[in-house]
Amino acid sequence: MDKRASLIQAFQKELKRTRPMASPRCIDSFANLWEYEFGSFEPLPPDLKRLVAYRAAEIGWTDDDV
């Protein structure tokens, strides 16, 4: 399994295990690690890209509509 697929799979498992109140922290951590490792969110699957974009808009990282 390549590094991207492994990271996506670990994130999806973590989201399933995480309490709803801890989800934003989990998303932030994943987004920071993904950006550090790959520099772009383009290779993310659409559902995860929307999740990260929504969180980014929620905390003011972007002005784009989600």
C-alpha positions, 0 to 999 in steps of 0.5 A: 500500500502506498503512503497516501492510501495508508494515511487515508485509511488510517484517517478514516479508521480514526474518524470512525473511532473518534467521539464527535467532539474530538473530530475537529482535532482529528481533521486538523491533525490529518490536514496538517500531516497531509499538507506537510507530506504531500503539499496539496489536497488535490489527490484526496478522495472527494469526500475527504477533500470536502471534509477538510475544506469544510473544516478549513472554512469553519476555522477561517483557513479559507474564504471559499464556499464549501 
